[in-house]
Amino acid sequence: MKVQHLPMQNPHGSRIGSDGPLKTRRGGVTQPGWGCGYRTLQSICSWIIQNGSPKTVASAEVPNIPTIQQKLVEIKDKPERFFGSREWIGTLEAIYVIDTLYNVSCKVLHIARSDSIAKHADTLRDYFEQYGGLIMMGGDMDASSKGIAGIHVSVDQDVYLLVVDPHFVGRIKTKEELYTKEYVKWQKVEDFVD
């Protein structure tokens, strides 16, 4: 399992966000083309394990997909047939798993349109300054999951988010490969699809 560190520089030289290494565990499940919600959740779990208190973190293992699915069945969020399926999960399911495994409360910040993200820049900055962990972000038209690891507001008030794209599958030869293939990138909020 490789650990990758996030880029330290944003488009204008300063940043706020997660400094910790992130790792995901795929648990032997082949995931090309699906599973981005699971991988984002696994990255969040990795951050909690590395940065949480011993009282919070009972397990040092990042849950694999079968474990995540089993937890959702156990808490009766999903029916039995969900276990072993290729059904997606979203932010609410991630919240349930995080609460169940780590006793960490989460909050949903519903932002209806991408052009409204900038209005919540202070809330996002406060989160990163106070907690520093990843944020799970989904969408309506763009329903794929993304991990948000930082925020930058330029002197011109342009807002950028540091996106960790969970769609990467395969081996990473260098950290730079993540950036050149844009699996980790600073993205202006206006460039997000609703």
Backbone as a printed PyTorch tensor [residue, N CA C, xyz], in Angstrom:
tensor([[[  0.8530,  -1.1670,   0.0000],
         [  0.0000,   0.0000,   0.0000],
         [  0.9000,   1.2310,   0.0000]],

        [[  0.7840,   2.0620,  -1.0050],
         [  1.6080,   3.2540,  -1.1370],
         [  0.9330,   4.4280,  -0.4410]],

        [[  1.7240,   5.3000,   0.1270],
         [  1.2240,   6.5240,   0.7370],
         [  1.6280,   7.6730,  -0.1650]],

        [[  0.6780,   8.5070,  -0.5240],
         [  0.9590,   9.6590,  -1.3720],
         [  0.6740,  10.9310,  -0.5870]],

        [[  1.5820,  11.8840,  -0.6490],
         [  1.3770,  13.1720,   0.0050],
         [  0.7650,  14.1480,  -0.9860]],

        [[ -0.0570,  15.0330,  -0.4770],
         [ -0.7270,  16.0110,  -1.3240],
         [  0.2340,  17.1170,  -1.7230]],

        [[ -0.0390,  17.7860,  -2.8450],
         [  0.8420,  18.8700,  -3.2790],
         [  0.8180,  20.0050,  -2.2680]],

        [[  1.9500,  20.6190,  -2.0690],
         [  2.0470,  21.6620,  -1.0620],
         [  1.7390,  23.0540,  -1.5990]],

        [[  1.7140,  23.2540,  -2.8800],
         [  1.4920,  24.5940,  -3.4160],
         [  0.2030,  24.6570,  -4.2220]],

        [[ -0.5640,  25.7030,  -4.0100],
         [ -1.7490,  25.9190,  -4.8320],
         [ -1.3820,  26.8970,  -5.9390]],

        [[ -2.3420,  27.3230,  -6.7340],
         [ -2.0110,  28.1910,  -7.8620],
         [ -1.3120,  29.4940,  -7.4820]],

        [[ -1.4090,  29.9020,  -6.2200],
         [ -0.8520,  31.2040,  -5.8550],
         [  0.0540,  31.1460,  -4.6340]],

        [[  0.5060,  29.9500,  -4.2410],
         [  1.5530,  29.8590,  -3.2450],
         [  1.1660,  29.5500,  -1.8190]],

        [[ -0.0580,  29.7600,  -1.3720],
         [ -0.4330,  29.4230,  -0.0050],
         [ -1.6210,  28.4790,  -0.0500]],

        [[ -1.8530,  27.7690,   1.0540],
         [ -2.9330,  26.7950,   1.0220],
         [ -3.4350,  26.4830,   2.4250]],

        [[ -4.6330,  25.9470,   2.4740],
         [ -5.2000,  25.4220,   3.7040],
         [ -5.7570,  24.0650,   3.3580]],

        [[ -5.4360,  23.0700,   4.1480],
         [ -5.9950,  21.7490,   3.8900],
         [ -5.2300,  20.6560,   4.5800]],

        [[ -5.5130,  19.4360,   4.1920],
         [ -4.9390,  18.2540,   4.8050],
         [ -3.4830,  18.0930,   4.3990]],

        [[ -2.5940,  17.9590,   5.3820],
         [ -1.1860,  17.7000,   5.1020],
         [ -0.8570,  16.2240,   5.1890]],

        [[ -1.7460,  15.4530,   5.7600],
         [ -1.4440,  14.0570,   6.0240],
         [ -1.4180,  13.2040,   4.7800]],

        [[ -0.6720,  12.1010,   4.8460],
         [ -0.6970,  11.1700,   3.7320],
         [ -2.0500,  10.4870,   3.6550]],

        [[ -2.4680,  10.1470,   2.4660],
         [ -3.7400,   9.4740,   2.2500],
         [ -3.4700,   8.1390,   1.6010]],

        [[ -4.1910,   7.1350,   2.0240],
         [ -4.0580,   5.8520,   1.3560],
         [ -5.4200,   5.1930,   1.2750]],

        [[ -5.6050,   4.4040,   0.2550],
         [ -6.8440,   3.6540,   0.1210],
         [ -6.5100,   2.1860,   0.0220]],

        [[ -7.4670,   1.3880,   0.3850],
         [ -7.2960,  -0.0550,   0.3130],
         [ -8.4450,  -0.5930,  -0.4980]],

        [[ -8.1340,  -1.3380,  -1.4950],
         [ -9.1830,  -1.8140,  -2.3830],
         [ -9.7240,  -3.1730,  -1.9820]],

        [[ -9.0650,  -3.8880,  -1.0900],
         [ -9.5980,  -5.1190,  -0.5470],
         [ -9.8410,  -6.2110,  -1.5720]],

        [[ -9.0360,  -6.2670,  -2.6210],
         [ -9.1590,  -7.3290,  -3.5970],
         [-10.3160,  -7.1840,  -4.5630]],

        [[-11.0640,  -6.1030,  -4.4840],
         [-12.2050,  -5.8970,  -5.3710],
         [-11.7350,  -5.0750,  -6.5620]],

        [[-11.9730,  -5.5730,  -7.7630],
         [-11.6110,  -4.8360,  -8.9680],
         [-12.6030,  -3.7030,  -9.1370]],

        [[-12.1000,  -2.4620,  -9.2690],
         [-12.9820,  -1.3140,  -9.2400],
         [-12.9590,  -0.4050, -10.4540]],

        [[-12.2890,  -0.7150, -11.5630],
         [-12.3030,   0.2440, -12.6650],
         [-13.7310,   0.5690, -13.0960]],

        [[-14.0200,   1.8630, -13.2320],
         [-15.3290,   2.2920, -13.7190],
         [-16.3880,   2.4530, -12.6530]],

        [[-16.1010,   2.0700, -11.4360],
         [-17.0880,   2.2520, -10.3670],
         [-16.3440,   2.2980,  -9.0370]],

        [[-17.0320,   2.6790,  -8.0070],
         [-16.4660,   2.6250,  -6.6730],
         [-15.8520,   3.9050,  -6.1690]],

        [[-16.0810,   5.0390,  -6.8490],
         [-15.4340,   6.2850,  -6.4240],
         [-15.8970,   6.7200,  -5.0340]],

        [[-17.1540,   6.4770,  -4.7000],
         [-17.6410,   6.8040,  -3.3610],
         [-16.9350,   5.9770,  -2.3030]],

        [[-16.7250,   4.7000,  -2.6010],
         [-15.9990,   3.8310,  -1.6770],
         [-14.5670,   4.3170,  -1.5010]],

        [[-13.8950,   4.6580,  -2.6030],
         [-12.4960,   5.0830,  -2.5160],
         [-12.3580,   6.4230,  -1.7940]],

        [[-13.3020,   7.3280,  -1.9980],
         [-13.2540,   8.5870,  -1.2510],
         [-13.4350,   8.3030,   0.2320]],

        [[-14.4010,   7.4540,   0.5680],
         [-14.6130,   7.0700,   1.9660],
         [-13.3560,   6.4180,   2.5400]],

        [[-12.7110,   5.5420,   1.7810],
         [-11.4940,   4.8970,   2.2680],
         [-10.3920,   5.9230,   2.5420]],

        [[-10.2850,   6.9360,   1.7100],
         [ -9.2860,   7.9870,   1.9420],
         [ -9.6070,   8.7660,   3.2100]],

        [[-10.8880,   9.0570,   3.4290],
         [-11.3000,   9.7490,   4.6590],
         [-10.9830,   8.8730,   5.8670]],

        [[-11.2910,   7.5780,   5.7800],
         [-10.9980,   6.6520,   6.8800],
         [ -9.5030,   6.6180,   7.1720]],

        [[ -8.6900,   6.6140,   6.1330],
         [ -7.2410,   6.6330,   6.3020],
         [ -6.8140,   7.8670,   7.0890]],

        [[ -7.3840,   9.0140,   6.7440],
         [ -7.0360,  10.2540,   7.4450],
         [ -7.4560,  10.1650,   8.9120]],

        [[ -8.6640,   9.6530,   9.1760],
         [ -9.1470,   9.5230,  10.5600],
         [ -8.2210,   8.6040,  11.3520]],

        [[ -7.8350,   7.4810,  10.7690],
         [ -6.9530,   6.5320,  11.4520],
         [ -5.6220,   7.1970,  11.7980]],

        [[ -5.0730,   7.9650,  10.8750],
         [ -3.7670,   8.5910,  11.0970],
         [ -3.8290,   9.7880,  12.0280]],

        [[ -4.9840,  10.4460,  12.1010],
         [ -5.0630,  11.7050,  12.8410],
         [ -6.0500,  11.6980,  13.9960]],

        [[ -6.8430,  10.6430,  14.1310],
         [ -7.8490,  10.5900,  15.1830],
         [ -7.2460,  10.2240,  16.5230]],

        [[ -8.0380,  10.3960,  17.5630],
         [ -7.5800,  10.0400,  18.9010],
         [ -7.7360,   8.5360,  19.1060]],

        [[ -6.9480,   7.9370,  20.0130],
         [ -7.0890,   6.5030,  20.2810],
         [ -8.4970,   6.1280,  20.7420]],

        [[ -9.2070,   7.0600,  21.3800],
         [-10.5810,   6.7900,  21.8130],
         [-11.5090,   6.6520,  20.6120]],

        [[-11.1990,   7.3670,  19.5430],
         [-12.0490,   7.3660,  18.3490],
         [-11.7470,   6.1880,  17.4450]],

        [[-10.4830,   5.8850,  17.2730],
         [-10.0790,   4.8980,  16.2770],
         [ -9.8620,   3.5420,  16.9420]],

        [[-10.8170,   2.6400,  16.7380],
         [-10.7240,   1.2960,  17.3030],
         [ -9.9210,   0.3700,  16.3960]],

        [[ -9.8850,   0.6580,  15.1080],
         [ -9.1960,  -0.2000,  14.1460],
         [ -8.2150,   0.6260,  13.3340]],

        [[ -7.0410,   0.0570,  13.0910],
         [ -6.0430,   0.7380,  12.2660],
         [ -6.1710,   0.3380,  10.8060]],

        [[ -7.1980,  -0.3970,  10.4720],
         [ -7.4090,  -0.8620,   9.1070],
         [ -8.3810,   0.0430,   8.3610]],

        [[ -8.0170,   0.4030,   7.1470],
         [ -8.9490,   1.1000,   6.2650],
         [ -9.9420,   0.0510,   5.7750]],

        [[-11.2480,   0.2850,   5.9270],
         [-12.2160,  -0.7460,   5.5400],
         [-12.2260,  -0.9830,   4.0330]],

        [[-12.3110,  -2.2510,   3.6490],
         [-12.4370,  -2.5730,   2.2330],
         [-13.9200,  -2.5060,   1.8430]],

        [[-14.2140,  -2.6790,   0.5770],
         [-15.5980,  -2.5550,   0.1020],
         [-16.5260,  -3.5520,   0.7830]],

        [[-16.1600,  -4.8300,   0.9090],
         [-17.0700,  -5.7420,   1.6090],
         [-17.3600,  -5.3100,   3.0540]],

        [[-16.3550,  -4.7950,   3.7530],
         [-16.5710,  -4.3270,   5.1230],
         [-17.5200,  -3.1390,   5.1410]],

        [[-17.3340,  -2.2060,   4.2220],
         [-18.2240,  -1.0440,   4.1340],
         [-19.6480,  -1.5030,   3.8610]],

        [[-19.8110,  -2.3950,   2.9040],
         [-21.1530,  -2.8810,   2.5740],
         [-21.7770,  -3.6130,   3.7540]],

        [[-20.9890,  -4.4370,   4.4420],
         [-21.5170,  -5.1750,   5.5910],
         [-21.9660,  -4.2220,   6.6900]],

        [[-21.1980,  -3.1710,   6.9550],
         [-21.5870,  -2.1890,   7.9800],
         [-22.9190,  -1.5410,   7.6200]],

        [[-23.1020,  -1.1980,   6.3530],
         [-24.3560,  -0.5640,   5.9330],
         [-25.5340,  -1.5280,   6.0540]],

        [[-25.2970,  -2.8060,   5.8460],
         [-26.3500,  -3.8120,   6.0470],
         [-26.6220,  -3.9730,   7.5440]],

        [[-25.5650,  -4.0480,   8.3490],
         [-25.7110,  -4.2290,   9.8000],
         [-26.5130,  -3.1100,  10.4460]],

        [[-26.3040,  -1.8790,  10.0010],
         [-27.0400,  -0.7600,  10.6090],
         [-28.4040,  -0.5600,   9.9610]],

        [[-28.7440,  -1.4570,   9.0500],
         [-30.0480,  -1.4860,   8.3800],
         [-30.2910,  -0.2970,   7.4510]],

        [[-29.1970,   0.2920,   6.9590],
         [-29.3370,   1.3120,   5.9220],
         [-29.5870,   0.6550,   4.5730]],

        [[-29.0250,  -0.5260,   4.3800],
         [-29.1480,  -1.2440,   3.1070],
         [-29.7240,  -2.6350,   3.3560]],

        [[-30.4220,  -3.1910,   2.3440],
         [-30.9300,  -4.5590,   2.4750],
         [-29.7900,  -5.5740,   2.3250]],

        [[-30.0380,  -6.8070,   2.7280],
         [-29.0340,  -7.8810,   2.6500],
         [-28.4250,  -8.0140,   1.2600]],

        [[-29.2140,  -7.8310,   0.2160],
         [-28.7150,  -8.0210,  -1.1540],
         [-27.6470,  -6.9860,  -1.5420]],

        [[-27.5260,  -5.9230,  -0.7540],
         [-26.5130,  -4.9060,  -1.0160],
         [-25.1040,  -5.4760,  -0.8370]],

        [[-24.9370,  -6.3710,   0.1470],
         [-23.6200,  -6.9480,   0.4120],
         [-23.1640,  -7.7630,  -0.7980]],

        [[-21.9810,  -7.4400,  -1.3090],
         [-21.4330,  -8.1260,  -2.4740],
         [-21.8890,  -7.5520,  -3.8030]],

        [[-22.7050,  -6.5050,  -3.7660],
         [-23.2100,  -5.9020,  -5.0060],
         [-22.2090,  -4.8850,  -5.5450]],

        [[-22.5240,  -4.3290,  -6.7100],
         [-21.7320,  -3.2420,  -7.2870],
         [-22.4860,  -1.9150,  -7.1750]],

        [[-23.3920,  -1.8300,  -6.1940],
         [-24.1460,  -0.5880,  -5.9950],
         [-23.2330,   0.4820,  -5.4170]],

        [[-23.4580,   1.6940,  -5.8690],
         [-22.6670,   2.8310,  -5.4220],
         [-23.0750,   3.2490,  -4.0210]],

        [[-22.1910,   4.0160,  -3.3940],
         [-22.5510,   4.6990,  -2.1560],
         [-22.3110,   6.1840,  -2.3670]],

        [[-22.9880,   6.9740,  -1.5510],
         [-22.8350,   8.4220,  -1.6130],
         [-22.4120,   8.9720,  -0.2650]],

        [[-22.5810,  10.2610,  -0.1280],
         [-22.1340,  10.9510,   1.0710],
         [-22.8570,  10.4700,   2.3190]],

        [[-24.1620,  10.2490,   2.2410],
         [-24.8860,   9.7950,   3.4360],
         [-24.3810,   8.4400,   3.9140]],

        [[-24.1700,   7.5150,   2.9860],
         [-23.6400,   6.2130,   3.3830],
         [-22.2530,   6.3620,   4.0040]],

        [[-21.4390,   7.2440,   3.4490],
         [-20.1080,   7.4830,   4.0150],
         [-20.2270,   8.0000,   5.4470]],

        [[-21.1650,   8.9050,   5.6780],
         [-21.3830,   9.4350,   7.0260],
         [-21.7500,   8.3090,   7.9850]],

        [[-22.6540,   7.4260,   7.5650],
         [-23.0660,   6.3140,   8.4280],
         [-21.8810,   5.4230,   8.7810]],

        [[-21.0320,   5.1260,   7.8070],
         [-19.8800,   4.2560,   8.0500],
         [-18.8840,   4.9440,   8.9810]],

        [[-18.5970,   6.2090,   8.7450],
         [-17.6550,   6.9520,   9.5950],
         [-18.1650,   7.0050,  11.0290]],

        [[-19.4520,   7.2790,  11.1970],
         [-20.0390,   7.3280,  12.5400],
         [-19.9670,   5.9620,  13.2150]],

        [[-20.2910,   4.9050,  12.4610],
         [-20.3040,   3.5470,  13.0130],
         [-18.9010,   3.0600,  13.3670]],

        [[-17.9430,   3.2500,  12.4730],
         [-16.5910,   2.7330,  12.7020],
         [-15.7620,   3.5830,  13.6560]],

        [[-15.9380,   4.8990,  13.6060],
         [-15.0180,   5.7840,  14.3230],
         [-15.6890,   6.7140,  15.3300]],

        [[-17.0140,   6.6680,  15.4130],
         [-17.7450,   7.5530,  16.3170],
         [-17.3940,   9.0230,  16.0570]],

        [[-17.2770,   9.3530,  14.7860],
         [-16.9790,  10.7210,  14.3640],
         [-18.2270,  11.2860,  13.6940]],

        [[-18.7110,  12.3990,  14.2170],
         [-19.8850,  13.0470,  13.6340],
         [-19.4970,  13.7860,  12.3630]],

        [[-20.4070,  13.8010,  11.4130],
         [-20.1870,  14.4890,  10.1450],
         [-21.3420,  15.4510,   9.8900]],

        [[-21.1250,  16.3500,   8.9790],
         [-22.1360,  17.3360,   8.6190],
         [-22.2810,  17.3490,   7.1030]],

        [[-23.5190,  17.4900,   6.6370],
         [-23.7790,  17.6470,   5.2090],
         [-23.9650,  19.1330,   4.9380]],

        [[-23.2220,  19.6470,   3.9990],
         [-23.3870,  21.0210,   3.5380],
         [-23.9190,  20.9230,   2.1190]],

        [[-25.2070,  21.1460,   1.9590],
         [-25.8320,  21.0100,   0.6410],
         [-25.6300,  22.3050,  -0.1410]],

        [[-24.9360,  22.1860,  -1.2540],
         [-24.7050,  23.3200,  -2.1460],
         [-25.3180,  22.9330,  -3.4780]],

        [[-26.4090,  23.5810,  -3.8220],
         [-27.2140,  23.1580,  -4.9690],
         [-26.5090,  23.3530,  -6.3140]],

        [[-25.6850,  24.3780,  -6.4290],
         [-25.0470,  24.6640,  -7.7210],
         [-23.5700,  24.9700,  -7.4940]],

        [[-22.7620,  24.6050,  -8.4810],
         [-21.3210,  24.8230,  -8.3390],
         [-20.9750,  26.3020,  -8.2090]],

        [[-21.7890,  27.1740,  -8.7860],
         [-21.4850,  28.6040,  -8.6650],
         [-21.7670,  29.1300,  -7.2600]],

        [[-22.3310,  28.2930,  -6.3890],
         [-22.5720,  28.6840,  -4.9980],
         [-21.4600,  28.2290,  -4.0630]],

        [[-20.5120,  27.4390,  -4.5540],
         [-19.4400,  26.9380,  -3.6910],
         [-18.6630,  28.0960,  -3.0770]],

        [[-18.3650,  29.1060,  -3.8720],
         [-17.5730,  30.2360,  -3.3820],
         [-18.2360,  30.9270,  -2.1950]],

        [[-19.5640,  30.9050,  -2.1340],
         [-20.2800,  31.5270,  -1.0100],
         [-20.0020,  30.8050,   0.3040]],

        [[-19.5390,  29.5600,   0.2110],
         [-19.2620,  28.7560,   1.4030],
         [-17.7650,  28.6320,   1.6720]],

        [[-16.9630,  29.4760,   1.0490],
         [-15.5060,  29.3960,   1.2000],
         [-15.0820,  29.5350,   2.6570]],

        [[-15.7090,  30.4460,   3.4000],
         [-15.3350,  30.6300,   4.8070],
         [-15.6370,  29.3820,   5.6290]],

        [[-16.7820,  28.7520,   5.3600],
         [-17.1460,  27.5210,   6.0690],
         [-16.1350,  26.4220,   5.7710]],

        [[-15.7670,  26.2810,   4.5030],
         [-14.7920,  25.2620,   4.1200],
         [-13.4190,  25.5630,   4.7210]],

        [[-12.9990,  26.8130,   4.6770],
         [-11.7080,  27.1940,   5.2560],
         [-11.7040,  26.9150,   6.7600]],

        [[-12.8020,  27.2670,   7.4430],
         [-12.8930,  27.0010,   8.8820],
         [-12.7640,  25.5110,   9.1760]],

        [[-13.4100,  24.6890,   8.3520],
         [-13.3150,  23.2440,   8.5370],
         [-11.8610,  22.7770,   8.4250]],

        [[-11.1750,  23.2120,   7.3740],
         [ -9.7940,  22.7720,   7.1850],
         [ -8.8850,  23.2920,   8.2890]],

        [[ -9.1210,  24.5070,   8.7670],
         [ -8.2980,  25.0440,   9.8490],
         [ -8.5570,  24.3080,  11.1580]],

        [[ -9.8200,  23.9570,  11.4150],
         [-10.1760,  23.3240,  12.6800],
         [ -9.9100,  21.8220,  12.6850]],

        [[-10.2380,  21.1230,  11.5910],
         [-10.1480,  19.6660,  11.5550],
         [ -9.0960,  19.1520,  10.5780]],

        [[ -9.0650,  19.6750,   9.3710],
         [ -8.0510,  19.3110,   8.3970],
         [ -8.2710,  18.0630,   7.5810]],

        [[ -9.3240,  17.3170,   7.8110],
         [ -9.5460,  16.0800,   7.0670],
         [-10.1620,  16.3190,   5.7050]],

        [[-10.2660,  15.2390,   4.9420],
         [-10.8920,  15.3170,   3.6230],
         [-12.3850,  15.5880,   3.7260]],

        [[-12.9130,  16.1870,   2.6790],
         [-14.3500,  16.3930,   2.5170],
         [-14.7870,  15.5480,   1.3290]],

        [[-15.9190,  14.8590,   1.4690],
         [-16.4760,  14.0960,   0.3490],
         [-17.4360,  15.0020,  -0.3980]],

        [[-17.2530,  15.0890,  -1.7140],
         [-18.0840,  15.9610,  -2.5390],
         [-18.6730,  15.1570,  -3.6870]],

        [[-19.9620,  15.3100,  -3.8930],
         [-20.6460,  14.6830,  -5.0200],
         [-21.3120,  15.7640,  -5.8410]],

        [[-22.2530,  15.3860,  -6.6570],
         [-22.9350,  16.3740,  -7.4670],
         [-24.2340,  15.8380,  -8.0100]],

        [[-24.8870,  16.6270,  -8.8140],
         [-26.1540,  16.2280,  -9.4260],
         [-25.8640,  15.7060, -10.8310]],

        [[-25.5030,  16.6040, -11.7330],
         [-25.1360,  16.1770, -13.0860],
         [-23.8370,  15.3630, -13.0490]],

        [[-22.8790,  15.8240, -12.2590],
         [-21.6290,  15.0970, -12.0610],
         [-21.7460,  14.3870, -10.7180]],

        [[-22.2810,  13.1850, -10.7330],
         [-22.5490,  12.4630,  -9.4920],
         [-21.3250,  11.7280,  -8.9560]],

        [[-20.1970,  11.8220,  -9.6390],
         [-19.0160,  11.1070,  -9.1650],
         [-18.4570,  11.7720,  -7.9110]],

        [[-17.9210,  10.9390,  -7.0490],
         [-17.3700,  11.4080,  -5.7890],
         [-15.9950,  12.0300,  -6.0070]],

        [[-15.6880,  12.9960,  -5.1690],
         [-14.3710,  13.6180,  -5.1610],
         [-13.9770,  13.8560,  -3.7120]],

        [[-12.7000,  13.7330,  -3.4210],
         [-12.1950,  14.1240,  -2.1160],
         [-11.6700,  15.5430,  -2.2200]],

        [[-12.0700,  16.3890,  -1.2950],
         [-11.5850,  17.7680,  -1.2670],
         [-10.6130,  17.8730,  -0.0980]],

        [[ -9.3680,  18.2230,  -0.4050],
         [ -8.3050,  18.2050,   0.5910],
         [ -7.7840,  19.5850,   0.9570]],

        [[ -8.3100,  20.6410,   0.3520],
         [ -7.8410,  21.9750,   0.6800],
         [ -8.6200,  23.0310,  -0.0630]],

        [[ -8.4300,  24.2620,   0.3580],
         [ -9.1010,  25.4080,  -0.2660],
         [ -8.0950,  26.5470,  -0.3770]],

        [[ -8.2630,  27.3360,  -1.4230],
         [ -7.4570,  28.5410,  -1.6020],
         [ -8.3700,  29.6370,  -2.1380]],

        [[ -8.2880,  30.8200,  -1.5340],
         [ -8.9900,  31.9990,  -2.0400],
         [ -7.9120,  32.9930,  -2.4500]],

        [[ -7.9030,  33.3380,  -3.7370],
         [ -6.8660,  34.2280,  -4.2590],
         [ -7.1420,  35.6690,  -3.8420]],

        [[ -6.1780,  36.5360,  -4.1000],
         [ -6.3590,  37.9560,  -3.7940],
         [ -7.5050,  38.5450,  -4.6050]],

        [[ -7.8160,  37.9390,  -5.7460],
         [ -8.9490,  38.3760,  -6.5730],
         [-10.2530,  37.7060,  -6.1680]],

        [[-10.2260,  36.9570,  -5.0410],
         [-11.3890,  36.2370,  -4.5120],
         [-11.8180,  35.0510,  -5.3730]],

        [[-10.9260,  34.5560,  -6.2320],
         [-11.1940,  33.3030,  -6.9380],
         [-10.9840,  32.1710,  -5.9450]],

        [[-11.9030,  31.2090,  -5.9470],
         [-11.8360,  30.1000,  -4.9990],
         [-11.4270,  28.8270,  -5.7400]],

        [[-10.4250,  28.1460,  -5.1980],
         [ -9.9370,  26.8760,  -5.7350],
         [-10.0830,  25.8070,  -4.6620]],

        [[-10.4210,  24.5920,  -5.0770],
         [-10.4370,  23.4490,  -4.1750],
         [ -9.3780,  22.4550,  -4.6270]],

        [[ -8.7040,  21.8460,  -3.6630],
         [ -7.7210,  20.8120,  -3.9580],
         [ -8.4660,  19.4860,  -4.0510]],

        [[ -8.5600,  18.9530,  -5.2650],
         [ -9.3580,  17.7640,  -5.5510],
         [ -8.4620,  16.5300,  -5.5900]],

        [[ -8.8630,  15.5160,  -4.8340],
         [ -8.2410,  14.2020,  -4.9020],
         [ -9.2620,  13.3150,  -5.6020]],

        [[ -8.9940,  13.0060,  -6.8570],
         [ -9.9410,  12.2590,  -7.6870],
         [ -9.7830,  10.7660,  -7.4280]],

        [[-10.8390,  10.1030,  -6.9440],
         [-10.7300,   8.6820,  -6.6090],
         [-10.8440,   7.7460,  -7.8080]],

        [[-10.8590,   8.2650,  -9.0100],
         [-11.0320,   7.4180, -10.1910],
         [ -9.7320,   6.7990, -10.6830]],

        [[ -8.6190,   7.1590, -10.0610],
         [ -7.3460,   6.5690, -10.4570],
         [ -7.3160,   5.1020, -10.0420]],

        [[ -6.9780,   4.2330, -10.9600],
         [ -6.7110,   2.8270, -10.6420],
         [ -5.3790,   2.4680, -11.2790]],

        [[ -4.6200,   1.6650, -10.6140],
         [ -3.3220,   1.2800, -11.1320],
         [ -2.2160,   1.6540, -10.1740]],

        [[ -1.0100,   1.5350, -10.6370],
         [  0.1570,   1.8540,  -9.8140],
         [  0.6870,   3.2350, -10.1790]],

        [[  1.1040,   3.9300,  -9.1710],
         [  1.6790,   5.2600,  -9.3500],
         [  3.1930,   5.1150,  -9.2760]],

        [[  3.8680,   5.5640, -10.3070],
         [  5.3300,   5.4710, -10.3100],
         [  5.9510,   6.6430,  -9.5630]],

        [[  5.3710,   7.8290,  -9.7330],
         [  5.8850,   9.0160,  -9.0500],
         [  4.7130,   9.8670,  -8.5840]],

        [[  4.9890,  10.6860,  -7.5930],
         [  3.9800,  11.6200,  -7.1070],
         [  3.5680,  12.5790,  -8.2220]],

        [[  4.5280,  12.9670,  -9.0450],
         [  4.2520,  13.8940, -10.1410],
         [  3.2290,  13.3250, -11.1160]],

        [[  3.2070,  11.9990, -11.2580],
         [  2.2370,  11.3560, -12.1490],
         [  0.8000,  11.6670, -11.7110]],

        [[  0.5700,  11.7260, -10.4010],
         [ -0.7650,  12.0910,  -9.9060],
         [ -1.1600,  13.4800, -10.3800]],

        [[ -0.1990,  14.3960, -10.3920],
         [ -0.4890,  15.7760, -10.7730],
         [ -0.6150,  15.9260, -12.2790]],

        [[  0.2830,  15.2900, -13.0340],
         [  0.2310,  15.4470, -14.4910],
         [ -1.0230,  14.8120, -15.0720]],

        [[ -1.4990,  13.7410, -14.4580],
         [ -2.7430,  13.1100, -14.9200],
         [ -3.9700,  13.7080, -14.2390]],

        [[ -3.7380,  14.7180, -13.4180],
         [ -4.7790,  15.4920, -12.7270],
         [ -5.6610,  14.6570, -11.8030]],

        [[ -5.0730,  13.6550, -11.1670],
         [ -5.8000,  12.9330, -10.1310],
         [ -5.7060,  13.6790,  -8.8050]],

        [[ -4.7550,  14.5770,  -8.6790],
         [ -4.6820,  15.5430,  -7.5900],
         [ -4.4390,  16.8830,  -8.2610]],

        [[ -5.3720,  17.8260,  -8.0570],
         [ -5.2350,  19.1120,  -8.7560],
         [ -6.0060,  20.2040,  -8.0220]],

        [[ -5.5670,  21.4300,  -8.2390],
         [ -6.3210,  22.5970,  -7.7950],
         [ -7.3210,  22.9220,  -8.8940]],

        [[ -8.5870,  23.0470,  -8.5230],
         [ -9.6350,  23.3210,  -9.5070],
         [-10.4480,  24.5330,  -9.0590]],

        [[-10.5990,  25.4680,  -9.9690],
         [-11.4150,  26.6480,  -9.7080],
         [-12.8690,  26.2040,  -9.5500]],

        [[-13.5810,  26.7490,  -8.5640],
         [-14.9300,  26.2490,  -8.2790],
         [-15.8810,  26.4390,  -9.4510]],

        [[-15.6600,  27.4520, -10.2730],
         [-16.5260,  27.6590, -11.4340],
         [-16.3910,  26.5390, -12.4630]],

        [[-15.3110,  25.7700, -12.3780],
         [-15.0840,  24.6910, -13.3370],
         [-15.7460,  23.3730, -12.9470]],

        [[-16.3520,  23.3240, -11.7590],
         [-17.0810,  22.1190, -11.3680],
         [-18.3970,  22.0700, -12.1240]],

        [[-18.8360,  20.8490, -12.4660],
         [-20.1350,  20.6440, -13.1130],
         [-21.1530,  20.4530, -12.0090]],

        [[-22.3550,  21.0360, -12.1650],
         [-23.3900,  20.9200, -11.1220],
         [-23.7760,  19.5250, -10.8340]]])
